[in-house]
Amino acid sequence: MHSTAKAHYDALTYPRVLVVGGGFAGLEVVQGLAGKPYKVLLLDKQNHHCFQPLLYQVATASLGADSIGHPFRRTIGPMPNVAFRMAEVERVVPEAKRVETNVGDFEYDILILALGSTTNFFGNRAMAEHAMQLKSISQALDIRSDFLQEFERAMVMKDEDDLRRCLNFVIVGAGPTGVELSGALAEIRRTVLKHEYREMNSDLMRIVLIDSNDRVLKNFTEHSSALALKYLQDLGVEVMLGKRVVNGDDESITLNDGSRLDTNTVIWAAGVKGMLIPGLEAGVNERASRYTVDRTNAIAGFSDIYAVGDGALMAEGETWPQGHPQVATVAIQQGRHLVKNLLRRVEGKELLPFTYRNKGSMAVIGRRRAVVEIGDRSFGGVIAWLLWMFVHVVQLVSFRNRMMVLFNWGWKYLSWKNTIRLIVRPYVRRGANLSRPFVAQE
Ligand SMILES: Cc1cc2nc3c(=O)[nH]c(=O)nc-3n(C[C@H](O)[C@H](O)[C@H](O)COP(=O)(O)OP(=O)(O)OC[C@H]3O[C@@H](n4cnc5c(N)ncnc54)[C@H](O)[C@@H]3O)c2cc1C
C-alpha cells in the first residue's frame, strides 16, 4: 500500500471486517464491501484467487496457471477501504475478537470465514499419503508435470510391466471433477500421445475412473449420468462403478473386491470436507465437517462470526435440509447475501434469511461434449458444451483471464493441441508424495 493510501486506510474508523479466504465467497464479500462504511481486511494463505472449476484444464495442459488465478492485490488495488495480508489463519479467539496467523495476530469486529474445503479421503490413510489432489493451482501443475513425466519415463522403459504402470492413470471419484479430468486425459491420449510420442502405442495408456456409486455424476439426473457414461466410454475411459479403493502405494491400488491395479498415478477426486480452524468447535457440525450456520450465515453460538461457502452448513427449509451443495454458485450467492445483510446492519435494519437459487449443474467431457441440467431440463452434446464454456468464461474474475481462456480454447480447438506442456518441477523420484510441497530431491 502507498504511504498515503496506508494512512487513509489506517485512519478509517469504520467497524473492522476480517474476511478469511478469498475464494468465491470471500471475494464476493470483499468486492461488495468496497467503498462501503467498513474497514475490510482480507487474509488468505495464497496471494491469488483460484478459479477451481477450471483447475482440471491446468492439470491437463489446456490452460496456463495464470489464466485461472488472479492476484488479490490486483483486485483490491482500487478499493481504499480494503487491505490484504498473505497469512494462514491458525486459530480464532472469539473472546478476544482476534485471529492468530503464521504472520501475527489480527483483531476484528466482524469475522467472516470463507475457508472453502479440503480433500476428503474418508479415512483412507494410504490414499491420503499416495494419491494426488486437485484443489489448488500448485497441485494442478503437479499433476500436469506428473503425467508428462510418466509419458517420458514410458518412452525409455524396457520392462512391459513398468511401461504399463507408467501409462495406467487412475482417477478416484466420478463426480464432475473426476469425469472432467478423465475426459481431458482421454483427449490427450488421442491427440498428444498419438501424434507426439509416435514410437509408443497410444492404446497402452489406460484411464480408469473408479467410483463406489452405481453411476457417474450421482448428483445429476439418471439421464445425465447415462449420457456422461456414454461420452466417457466413447473416449475410451474405463469406468469402474460400485468399487472402492481400499489400499494403495506409489505403484498400485487395491479395490474392495481384492483386485489390484498397477499404476504410478492416482488422482483422488472422491469428495471434499469443510476447512475448519481451531477455536470455534462449538459451532462445528462434526459429521459434515462444516460450520453450522443460521439463515444469515452466522455460526451457531457466536455473535459477529459468519461462515460462507463450502465450509458453511445451512439447513434451508425443506429444499436443503442437509445443507447446500459445495459449489461455486452457493458460495457466490451467500457472499453476496451477507454483504446485503452487513449493509442492513449498518442501517440498524433486521437481517434477511438466505435463499439459494439453484441455477443448475453442468460437466464437460472432452471436446464438444457436456451435460447440462437447468430446472427440469437436462441435455447434452454441442449446445451443452457451448453453454458450459460460456458460463465458465463469464465467471472468471478478470477480463485478462477471460481473454486468455478464450484464446487458449480457440487455439486448442483449431489446432487439436495442448501446447502448455512444460514439466515445471525438479525430477521427483518415485516414492515422493507428489501433491505435497517439494522437498529438495537428490
Ligand atoms: C477441481 C474442482 C472443480 C470444481 N468445479 C466446480 C464447478 O464446475 N462448478 C461449481 O459450481 N463448483 C465447482 N467446484 C467447487 C467450487 O470451486 C467451490 O464450491 C468453491 O470454490 C467454494 O468457494 P469458497 O469461497 O467456499 O472456497 P474457495 O473458493 O475454496 O476459497 C477458499 C479460500 O480460503 C483460503 N484459505 C483456506 N484456509 C485458509 C486459512 N486457514 N487461512 C487463510 N486462508 C485460507 C484458500 O487459500 C482459498 O483462497 C470445483 C472444485 C474443485 C476443487
The ligand as a Tripos MOL2 file, in Angstrom:
@<TRIPOS>MOLECULE
LIG
   53    58     1     0     0
SMALL
NO_CHARGES

@<TRIPOS>ATOM
      1 C1        -11.3580  -29.2950   -9.1800 C.3       1 LIG1
      2 C2        -12.6330  -28.5920   -8.7760 C.ar      1 LIG1
      3 C3        -13.6220  -28.3680   -9.7140 C.ar      1 LIG1
      4 C4        -14.8030  -27.7190   -9.3560 C.ar      1 LIG1
      5 N1        -15.7490  -27.4960  -10.3160 N.ar      1 LIG1
      6 C5        -16.8560  -26.7850   -9.9980 C.ar      1 LIG1
      7 C6        -17.8110  -26.4540  -11.0000 C.ar      1 LIG1
      8 O1        -17.6650  -26.8170  -12.1640 O.2       1 LIG1
      9 N2        -18.8980  -25.7140  -10.6310 N.ar      1 LIG1
     10 C7        -19.0840  -25.2980   -9.3300 C.ar      1 LIG1
     11 O2        -20.0660  -24.6040   -9.0470 O.2       1 LIG1
     12 N3        -18.2030  -25.6030   -8.3780 N.ar      1 LIG1
     13 C8        -17.0910  -26.3350   -8.6730 C.ar      1 LIG1
     14 N4        -16.1710  -26.6390   -7.7000 N.ar      1 LIG1
     15 C9        -16.4680  -26.2540   -6.3240 C.3       1 LIG1
     16 C10       -16.1470  -24.7860   -6.0930 C.3       1 LIG1
     17 O3        -14.8780  -24.4730   -6.5860 O.3       1 LIG1
     18 C11       -16.2560  -24.5000   -4.6060 C.3       1 LIG1
     19 O4        -17.5720  -24.8020   -4.2050 O.3       1 LIG1
     20 C12       -15.9390  -23.0410   -4.3120 C.3       1 LIG1
     21 O5        -14.5940  -22.7700   -4.6260 O.3       1 LIG1
     22 C13       -16.2140  -22.7370   -2.8530 C.3       1 LIG1
     23 O6        -15.9270  -21.3930   -2.6300 O.3       1 LIG1
     24 P1        -15.4140  -20.9040   -1.2070 P.3       1 LIG1
     25 O7        -15.3130  -19.4440   -1.2970 O.co2     1 LIG1
     26 O8        -16.2350  -21.5270   -0.1530 O.co2     1 LIG1
     27 O9        -13.9600  -21.5630   -1.0680 O.3       1 LIG1
     28 P2        -12.6850  -21.4950   -2.0100 P.3       1 LIG1
     29 O10       -13.0120  -20.9830   -3.3410 O.co2     1 LIG1
     30 O11       -12.0610  -22.8500   -1.9060 O.co2     1 LIG1
     31 O12       -11.7530  -20.4370   -1.2880 O.3       1 LIG1
     32 C14       -11.2260  -20.6540   -0.0140 C.3       1 LIG1
     33 C15       -10.0580  -19.7130    0.1890 C.3       1 LIG1
     34 O13        -9.6790  -19.7690    1.5510 O.3       1 LIG1
     35 C16        -8.2810  -19.7860    1.6610 C.3       1 LIG1
     36 N5         -7.9630  -20.4250    2.9380 N.ar      1 LIG1
     37 C17        -8.3120  -21.6560    3.3540 C.ar      1 LIG1
     38 N6         -7.8750  -21.8830    4.6030 N.ar      1 LIG1
     39 C18        -7.2400  -20.7560    4.9950 C.ar      1 LIG1
     40 C19        -6.5830  -20.3810    6.1830 C.ar      1 LIG1
     41 N7         -6.5050  -21.1780    7.2530 N.pl3     1 LIG1
     42 N8         -6.0310  -19.1420    6.2580 N.ar      1 LIG1
     43 C20        -6.1070  -18.2990    5.1930 C.ar      1 LIG1
     44 N9         -6.7170  -18.6140    4.0320 N.ar      1 LIG1
     45 C21        -7.2790  -19.8250    3.9410 C.ar      1 LIG1
     46 C22        -7.8290  -20.5560    0.4510 C.3       1 LIG1
     47 O14        -6.4970  -20.2670    0.1020 O.3       1 LIG1
     48 C23        -8.8290  -20.0840   -0.6150 C.3       1 LIG1
     49 O15        -8.3490  -18.9570   -1.3100 O.3       1 LIG1
     50 C24       -14.9880  -27.2900   -8.0330 C.ar      1 LIG1
     51 C25       -13.9870  -27.5210   -7.0850 C.ar      1 LIG1
     52 C26       -12.8210  -28.1610   -7.4500 C.ar      1 LIG1
     53 C27       -11.7260  -28.3950   -6.4280 C.3       1 LIG1
@<TRIPOS>BOND
     1     1     2 1
     2     2     3 ar
     3     2    52 ar
     4     3     4 ar
     5     4     5 ar
     6     4    50 ar
     7     5     6 ar
     8     6     7 ar
     9     6    13 1
    10     7     8 2
    11     7     9 ar
    12     9    10 ar
    13    10    11 2
    14    10    12 ar
    15    12    13 ar
    16    13    14 ar
    17    14    15 1
    18    14    50 ar
    19    15    16 1
    20    16    17 1
    21    16    18 1
    22    18    19 1
    23    18    20 1
    24    20    21 1
    25    20    22 1
    26    22    23 1
    27    23    24 1
    28    24    25 2
    29    24    26 1
    30    24    27 1
    31    27    28 1
    32    28    29 2
    33    28    30 1
    34    28    31 1
    35    31    32 1
    36    32    33 1
    37    33    34 1
    38    33    48 1
    39    34    35 1
    40    35    36 1
    41    35    46 1
    42    36    37 ar
    43    36    45 ar
    44    37    38 ar
    45    38    39 ar
    46    39    40 ar
    47    39    45 ar
    48    40    41 1
    49    40    42 ar
    50    42    43 ar
    51    43    44 ar
    52    44    45 ar
    53    46    47 1
    54    46    48 1
    55    48    49 1
    56    50    51 ar
    57    51    52 ar
    58    52    53 1
@<TRIPOS>SUBSTRUCTURE
     1 LIG1         1 GROUP 0 **** ****
